[in-house]
Amino acid sequence: MDKHILNIITSLHEGSNRIVCPFCEGGSSKEKSFIITKEGRNVKYMCHRASCNARGNTNYRGELQQPAQPVQKPVLTTPSEGVYALRSVRDNLGRDRGGVYRRKPTAPSQLPKDINRIDDDWCKLHFPAPTDAKCVILVEDIISAEKMHPFFPCVALLGVHLNEQKLAYLVEQGVRHVIVALDNDATRQAIRIARKWLFDTTILPLQRDLKDETYERLQEIADNLKSNQM
């Protein structure tokens, strides 16, 4: 029999008792979350803290049943604890505007897929490199933008939402033509708002995300876009 439970049993009165859990010790607040019920020689117990949830039953002569293992919930104090990869976000002058932390494949799946740490005053665009191009491709994520940019100027929306603030910044940078490479629902919305700002707009049909294309295919896409602009 577990000595913790044995020591508790000897001091219990009949019926239910609420005490500090001997397994998790009630956490930092020493919460009395452990309910232990004594009915003659039979004893049942359970901790009601979500991070513990120890439970079982025993008696004076029998062996203690193995308590359920505490539920281990990943705790993320900072995104840089070896479970996230940082991708910097930059404006068209190459200035650092924060970053997006992407969960690594080996990290617990319960953690958020992405954690944004982007400056509050930034419109949440990412430029892989400064450009003075009049025409740019708009993509969803940083990886696609970084991979496509060597072949054709590309800007990441850091999502699928194209808004007035983002378009205003593009106008300031001299962009006049946007090629929208998003999924269907986001494309319709982006085209609508881009035309409101009098942008020339083109839809780039995607068989798959640009980040998943080969470099040969990206070169082919870029060559076709350039040919159509001439």
NUFI-937340 format. One record per atom (N, C-alpha, C, O): x, y, z. Coordinates in pm, whole numbers, plus 32768, in hexadecimal, padded with zeros to 4 digits. Each point is the difference from the previous one (the first is absolute). Layout:
<pts>
XYZ
...
</pts>
This chain:
<pts>
80547F888000
7FAC80788000
8058807D8000
806480078048
7F77805E7F66
804B807D7FFB
80028041808A
7F978011803F
80DF80147FEF
800D80368087
7FB380828011
7FD1801F806D
8023802F7F27
7FB5807E8009
7F6E7FE48022
7FC6803F8058
7FFF7F617F5F
7F747FDF8018
7FF07FBF8089
7F9F801C8046
80BE7F8C7FE0
7FF87FBD8082
800080658072
7FB27FF4805E
80A6806E7F9A
800680678068
7F7F80508008
7FD48026806C
7FF07FF27F1F
7F85804E7FFD
7F8C7FAF803A
7FB08035804D
80487F4A7F8F
7F907FAC802A
7FF27FFC8098
7F9180048034
80DE7FF48011
7FFC7FF28092
7FC3807A8044
7FD07FF58071
8030807C7F4D
7FCB807A803F
7F7880287FCA
7FCA80688025
7FFD7F467F83
7F8080247FC1
7F897FDD8057
80047F9F804C
7F9180AF7FA7
7F807FD88038
7FB07FBE7F91
8023800C7F8A
7F737FAF809A
7FAC7FBE7F9D
7FBF80677FA3
7FDE806F8029
80137F6A7F59
7FC380597F9F
806880467FAC
80737FD47FF7
7F64809B7FCA
805880497FA4
80558066804A
7FD28040805F
80A97FCD7F74
805E80608039
8042804C7F8D
80257FC47F9A
7FEB80BD8076
804380537F9B
80838032803B
800180448066
806F7F9A7F58
808480248033
805A80287F8B
7FD87FF87F8C
80A280338093
8065801B7F9A
802F7F7B7FC6
801A7FA2804A
7FF080567F31
80267F847FBE
808E7FD68024
805C80517FF5
7FB97F328036
80867FD38021
80567FE57F85
80797FED800C
7F4A80117F7D
804B7FE67F86
803480827FC1
8077800C7FE2
7F308055800A
802A807F7FC2
8013806F8066
802D806D7FDE
7FB07F78809F
800D8060806E
7FB0807F7FE9
8021806A8036
7F747F8B7F7A
7FA580717FEE
803480717FAE
7FC5806D7FFE
80AC7F7D7FBA
8038806C7FAE
803680718055
80127FF18079
800880807F49
803C80728046
7FA2803C8069
802E803D8060
7F4E7FB17F8D
7FA0803A805F
7FDC7F9F8070
7FB180228059
80897F657FA4
7FE17F9A8065
7F697FE9800B
7FC87FF8806E
7FF87FFF7F1D
7F6F7FF07FFA
7FD67F79803B
80417F9A7FEB
7F528067805F
7FCA7F848037
7FA57FC07F97
7F8680088008
80BA7FB87F98
7FB87FC87F8D
7FF47F688008
7FC77FC27FA6
806C800280C4
80057F6F800D
7F8B7FD18056
7FFA801E8077
7FA97F977F4D
7F8D7FCA8047
801C7F6D801E
80167FB07FA5
7FE9802D80DA
80177F768027
7F8E7FD3805B
7FE180408065
7FE27F527F75
7F897FCF8046
801F7F7C8046
80317FA17FC2
7FB1805A80BE
80197F888050
7F7A7FC28027
7FAC803F8040
80437F437F98
7F877FB58023
802D7F798038
80157FA07FB6
7FF9805B80CC
80397F88803E
80907FEF7FD6
8052805A8012
7FCC7F327FB4
80897FE97FD3
801780307F70
807280047FD2
7F25801E7FEA
800D802D7F76
801C80967FFA
7FC080508044
80A07FD37F6A
8027808D7FF0
8008801F7F6B
80467FBC7FB5
7F7380AD8021
800780307F76
8035808F8002
7FE4804C805C
80697FD67F3D
803880887FFE
800D80327F71
80087FB27FA1
7FF980D48053
8011803F7F7D
802B80908013
7FCA80488054
80967FE37F5C
8029808D7FFD
7FB880457F8D
7FFF7FCD7F90
7FC580A5808D
7FB180477F9B
804E806E7FB9
7FC6804F7FB4
80BD7FB98062
8051805D7FB1
80197FC27F77
80277F8C7FF6
7FC180C47F9F
800B7FCB7F78
808C7FCE7FE1
80107FA27FB3
8055809C8087
808A7FDA7FE3
802C7F878050
80717FD17FEE
7F3B7FFB806B
80247F8C8051
7FA27F8B7FE1
80277F9F7FC0
7F5C806D8070
7F9A7F9C7FE5
80247F758035
7FD67F9B7FC9
807A806080A3
801F7F7E803E
7F817FC4803B
7FAE8048803A
80417F377FB7
7F887FC08033
801D7F6C801C
80627FC97FCE
7F487FF98082
80117F73801D
7FAC7FD88077
7FB180508033
80607F337FFB
7FBE7FD48079
80567F958041
80517FBF7FBE
7F9D802F80C3
80517FA0804B
7FB27FD5807C
7F90802C8016
80AD7F7E803A
7FC97FDE8083
80757FE3805E
80747FFE7FD6
7F6D7FEC80A6
806B7FF28062
80597F877FE7
807780028020
7F4F7F957FA8
804E7F867FED
80317FEE7F71
80617FB77FE7
7F5C808C7FB9
80247FED7F75
806F805D7FD2
80328053804C
7FF37F9C7F36
806580557FC6
7FBE80797FBD
7F8F7FF97FCF
80B980718032
7FCF807B7FC1
7FFE7FEF7F68
80647FD87FC5
7F2B80477FFD
7FFD7FFF7F6E
805480737FCA
8006806C803A
80397F797F56
805780667FC5
7FAC807B7FD7
7FA27FF37FB1
807F80818083
7FB280777FDB
801780247F6E
80697FE37FC7
7F32805D7FFF
800F802C7F76
807380647FF7
80148051805A
80367FA67F38
806F805C7FEF
7FCB808F7FEE
7F9E80157FB9
80A3804B8087
7FD5808A7FEE
800180277F6D
80587FD67FB4
7F4680798024
7FFA80307F77
806C806A7FEE
7FFE80688041
805F7F7D7F67
806E805C7FEB
7FDB80637F92
7FFD7FDD7F8A
7FE7809B809D
7FDE80677F9F
807D80547FE4
803B8038805D
7FED7FD27F23
8078804E7FE2
7FEF8090802D
7F97803D7FEB
80CE7FF88051
7FFF808B802D
8067804D7FB0
80767FDE8001
7F5D80897FBA
8059804F7FAC
801480888040
7FA580538003
80D37FC48030
801B8082803F
803180647F98
7FD780758003
807F7F607FA3
802D80547F91
80057FA87F84
80177F88800A
7FD580B37F7F
80007FAE7F86
80897FCA7FDB
80097FB17FA2
8061807580A4
80877FDA7FD8
80387F8D8053
80797FF58010
7F307FB68023
802E7F938056
80237F827FB3
7FF67F918036
8031807E7F4D
80287F8C7FB2
7F8E7FB97FBB
80167F9A7FBE
7F6F8099804E
7F8E7FC07FC0
7FCA80537F8C
7FA77FD27FB8
808C80A78035
7FD480567F93
807780327FB0
806C80178035
7F7E7FF87F49
8064803B7FA8
7FD5808E7FDD
7F8F80167FD4
80C980498040
7FDF808D7FE9
801780257F6E
80677FE17FC5
7F3580628003
800F803B7F7B
7FE68096800D
7F93802A8026
80D280237FBB
7FF880918011
7FA1803E7F9B
7FF27FD07F90
7FCD809D809B
7FA7804D7FA9
804480867FE4
802A8045805D
7FDF7FDE7F23
8046807C7FDB
7FA880567FA5
7FAD7FCD7FB4
806880B88055
7FBB805A7FA6
805280127F81
80647FBB7FED
7F7380A17FBC
8043800E7F7F
8084804C8008
804380127F9B
7FE2801880DB
8083803C8016
80607F9D8042
80728021801F
7F5C7F667FF6
80527F9A803F
800380098097
80517FBC8040
7F5980967FFA
7FFE80108092
7FB37F8E8041
7F9A7FD37FCD
809A7FFF80A4
7FC07F94804A
7F8180338042
80038063804A
7F8D7F5A7F9A
7F7E80278038
7FC77F95805E
7F887FFC801A
80CF7FAE8017
7FD57F958059
80157F7A7FBE
805B7FF07FAE
7F537FAF8076
80117F7C7FC6
7F897FA68016
7FA8801D8050
80587F777F67
7F9B7F97800F
80487F81802C
805E7FD37FBF
7F767FF680B2
803A7F848032
7FAB7F8A7FCF
7F897FF7801B
80B97FAF7F9C
7FBC7F8C7FC6
80227F848051
80757FE28018
7F247FD68011
80157F878050
80507F987FB1
7FE17FE37F8D
80867FE580B2
80517F9A7FC0
7FB47F7B7FFC
7FAB7FE78055
80747FC37F48
7FBA7F7F7FF6
800E7FA9807C
7FA97FAE801E
80C68065802C
80167FAE8076
7FBD8038807E
80047FC1806A
7FBF80B57F8B
7FC2803E8075
7F787FC1801C
7FC27FC87FA5
800F803F80D9
7F7C7FCA8021
7F92803F7FAB
7FFD807A7FEF
7FA97F347FDD
7F9880327FA6
7F9A80598047
7FB580487FBF
80497FB480CA
7FA180538049
802780947FFC
7FAD8057801A
80D07FC67FC4
802D808B7FFC
7FCC80457F83
7FE67FBE7F9B
800980C68069
7FD280497F89
805D7FEA7F8A
80797FF68011
7F4E80047F77
80507FEA7F88
805B80777FE5
80747FEF7FDC
7F5780898036
804D807B7FEB
7FEB805E8075
7F948006803B
80D680447FE6
7FF6806A8064
803A807E7FC2
807580047FDB
7F398064801A
802C807E7FC4
8036805E806A
7FC280168068
80B180207F7C
803B80688053
802580747FA4
807680207FED
7F24801E7FD9
801280687F9B
7FE18088803E
7FA3800D8050
80AA80597F8A
7FEC80868036
7F6F802C7FEF
7FC27FEA7F98
8009805580D0
7F74802A7FFE
7FE380677F93
7F9180067FCC
80D4804B8012
7FEA806A7F9F
801E7FD47F70
800380527FA5
80147F2C8047
80217FD07F7A
7F867FBF7FC0
7FAE7FC38044
8047804C7F38
7F8A7FD07FB8
80047F6B7FE2
7FA77FCB7FBE
80C17FF18070
800B7F6E7FF5
800F7FD17F6F
7FB87FA77FD1
80A780987FEA
80307FCE7F81
80907FD28015
80458030805A
7FE87F747F52
808D7FD78006
803F80097F76
7FCD7FC77FA0
80A280838058
804D800D7F85
80817FAE800E
805480228053
7FBD7F757F5E
807B7FB18009
807D80537FE8
806B7FE58037
7F8680837F74
806D805D7FE5
7FC180827FCE
7F947FFE7FC6
80AF80748050
7FCA807E7FCD
7FEF7FFA7F68
80527FC67FB9
7F4180768017
7FE47FFE7F71
7FC280857FD6
7FB98040804D
80627FE77F36
7FBD80757FC6
7FA67FD47F8D
7FDD80517FA9
7FFF7F308057
7FAE7FC97F94
7F75803D8001
7FC68019806A
80057FFE7F1F
7F7780337FF3
7F997F90800D
7F8A801A801A
80A37F6A7FD3
7FA77F8D8005
80397F998061
80767FDD7FF9
7F377FF18062
802C7F9C8061
7F987F92800B
7F8980157FE6
80A57F758041
7FA67F91801F
7FDE80078094
805880138054
7F297FDE7FCD
7FD47FFC808B
7FE67F6F8027
7FAC7FBD7FC4
809C801480A1
7FEF7F768031
7FDB80048093
800180698040
7FDD7F217FF4
7FD07FFA808A
807080028067
7FF680468065
80757F6D7F84
80617FE6806B
808E80297FDB
802080157F8B
80337FF480DC
808A802C7FF0
804F7F9F7FA8
804D802C7FAA
7FA27F52806B
80507F9E7FB7
7FE7800A7F6A
805F7FFC7FB1
7F2280128027
7FE1800F7F71
803F807E7FC6
80367FFE7F92
7FC3806F80B9
8039807F7FD0
80977FF47FEF
8037802D7F9C
800C7F9880C8
80917FF27FFB
802B7FA97F8A
8065801A7FBF
7F4C7F7D8026
80257FA27F97
7FE6803A7F75
804C7FE57FA3
7F4B806B804F
7FDB80367F7D
804E807E7FDC
8017801B7F8B
8011803180D9
803880857FE8
807980027FA2
800D805E7FB2
804D7F3F8052
807180047FA2
7FD57FFC7F6D
804D80287FA8
7F3A7FA9803C
7FD17FF47F76
7FA180707FD9
7FFC80287F8C
7FB8800C80D7
7FA0806B7FE5
7FE380468085
7FF17FBD8065
800780CA7F9D
7FE88047807E
7F847FCC8046
7F957FF37FC3
80787FF080BD
7F957FBC8049
7FF4803B808C
80658022803F
7F207FEA7FF2
7FE580398084
7FA17FA28049
7F9D7FD17FC7
8080801380B7
7FA97FAA8051
7F9D8054804F
80248064803C
7F5D7F717FC2
7F978044804C
7FFD7FD48092
7FBB803D8052
808F7F597FCF
7FFD7FC58087
7F717FD88024
7FCE801D806C
7FF57FA07F37
7F747FD7800D
7FBE800D7F78
804580077F9A
7F387FFB8063
7FB9800B7F80
7FB380837FF5
7FB380147FA2
8063804580BF
7FAF807A8003
804D80757FC4
806A80278030
7F5F80117F67
803680797FC2
7FA780758029
7F8980037FDE
80B0805D806C
7FAE806E8032
803380877FCF
806380087FB8
7F588060806F
802080877FD2
808C802B802C
804780437FB5
7FE17F9880C5
808280288033
80717FC37FAE
806380427FE2
7F8D7F407FFA
80667FBD7FAF
8009803E7F75
806D80167FCB
7F1E80057FF9
8000803C7F7B
803A808D8001
804580277FA2
7FA1802480C8
80378087800B
80997FFB8001
804280547FC1
7FF57F4A8086
80937FF48004
80367FD87F77
806880347FD5
7F547F727FE6
802D7FD87F7B
7FFF80767FA0
805A80107FAD
7F408044805F
7FF980787FAD
8078805B801C
803D80357FA3
7FE47FDC80DB
807380538027
80827FCB7FC4
805C804D7FE2
7FAC7F30800C
807A7FC37FC9
80017FFF7F67
805F7FD07FC3
7F3880668000
7FFC800B7F6E
7FC17F897FB9
80057FF97F85
7FC07FAA80C7
7FC17F8B7FC2
7F7D802B7FBE
7FB08049803C
803B7F8A7F49
7F8580237FB9
7FB77F867FC9
7F8F800B7FD0
80B17F828036
7FC47F877FCA
801A7F8F8064
80727FE88026
7F237FD38004
80107F90805C
7FD07F807FBD
7F987FFC7FBF
80B77F9C8053
7FDD7F7A7FD0
7FDA7FAF807B
80547FE58055
7F307FF57FB4
7FCB7FBF8078
80117F697FF6
7FC97FC07FA6
8083800880B8
80187F6F8003
7FD17FCA8087
80517FDB8055
7F2A80217FBB
7FC37FD3807E
7F987F957FDF
7FEB7FE07F8C
7FD57FE980DC
7F967F9F7FE5
7F84804A7FCB
7FFC807B8000
7FA27F397FD4
7F8F803B7FB6
7FB5806C804D
7FE9806D7FCB
7FF07F7580B2
7FB38061804D
804F807F8019
7FCB806F7FF2
80B47F828033
80538075801B
801D804E7F80
800C807A8004
7FFF7F417F8B
801A80437F80
7F8F805F7FDC
801A80727FD9
7F6B7F618032
7F8E80567FDE
7FFF807F8054
7FE9806E7FCD
80307F8480B5
800280738059
8074805E7FDD
7FEF80797FFD
80867F4D7FE9
807680517FE0
7FEE804D7F7E
802580767FF6
7FA37F487FA6
7FE980437F80
7F9F80758011
8015806B7FC8
7F827F7F8085
7F9C80688014
803D807D803E
7FE8806F7FD1
80677F7F8099
803780758045
8073803E7FB1
801380798005
803A7F357FB0
806D80377FAF
7FC980577F90
8039806A7FE1
7F5A7F6C7FE2
7FC5804F7F94
7FC380818035
7FFC80657FBA
7FD67F9780C1
7FCE807A8040
806E806A8007
7FE680787FF6
80967F59801C
8073805A8005
803B80197F75
806C803B7FF5
7F4F7F997FA2
802880157F75
80817FB67FDB
8048802A7FA5
7FD67F6980A3
80717FAC7FDA
7FDC7FAD7F86
7F907FCF7FF3
80D080227FB1
7FF37F977F9D
800D7F7C804A
80577FF08056
7F537FB17F8A
7FFF7F83804B
80037F887FA2
7FC17FFF7F96
80897F9D8094
80087F827FB7
7FF27F8E8064
803280098070
7F897F8E7F68
7FF47F898054
80677F997FD1
80067FE07F89
80487FEE80D3
805F7F957FE2
7FC57F7D8032
80057FE58078
7FC47FC77F2F
7FC77F81802D
806D7FA7803B
806B7FF17FC6
7F787FD480AB
80627FAC8044
7FD17F6F8001
7F927FE1802C
80C47FC87FA4
7FE67F70800F
80267FD4808E
7FC57FA38036
809E809F8004
802A7FEB8089
804A807B802F
802180577FAF
7FFA7FB480D1
804480768036
808880127FBD
80447F9F7FDF
7FE280DF800E
8080801C7FC0
80757FC5804D
80647FD97FC5
7F90801F80BF
806E7FCA804F
80167F6B7FE7
80687FC98023
7F347FF67F9F
800B7F717FE3
802B7FE57F70
80127F8D7FDA
7FFD80DE7FD7
80297FEF7F74
80987FEF7FF5
804B802C8057
7FE07F957F3D
808F7FF67FE4
803480867FCE
7FB180557FD4
80D27FBF8032
8039807E7FD0
7FED800D7F69
7FF0806E7FCC
80117F217FED
7FE880047F70
7F7280317FE2
7FEA804D7FA3
7FB77F8680AC
7F75802A7FED
7FEF80948023
7FB780477FBC
808B7FE780AC
7FF8808F8024
803B80577F91
7FCB806A7FE1
80A17F687FE4
803B804B7F90
7F9F80057F8B
7FF380677FBE
7FCB7F298028
7F9D7FFB7F93
7F8D8060801B
7FD580477FA5
7FF97FBC80D7
7F94805C8023
802C80907FEC
7FB680517FC8
80C37FCF8066
803480897FF3
801080287F6D
7FDE80707FDA
80557F357FD4
8011801F7F73
7F7A801A7FBC
7FF4805B7FAE
7FA77F568074
7F7B80147FC5
7FC58087802B
7FC380457FAE
804F7FE080D0
7FCC80808031
804680757FB8
7FBF80617FD9
80C27F948017
804C806A7FBD
7FD9800D7F6E
7FF6806E7FCA
7FF27F1F7FF5
7FD780027F74
7F7880437FEF
7FEB804A7FA0
7FBA7F9C80BC
7F7A803A7FF8
80008095801C
7FA580477FD6
80C27FE98070
80088090801E
803A804F7F8D
7FEC80797FF7
805A7F447FB1
804580457F92
7F9F80237F8F
8028803A7F9C
</pts>
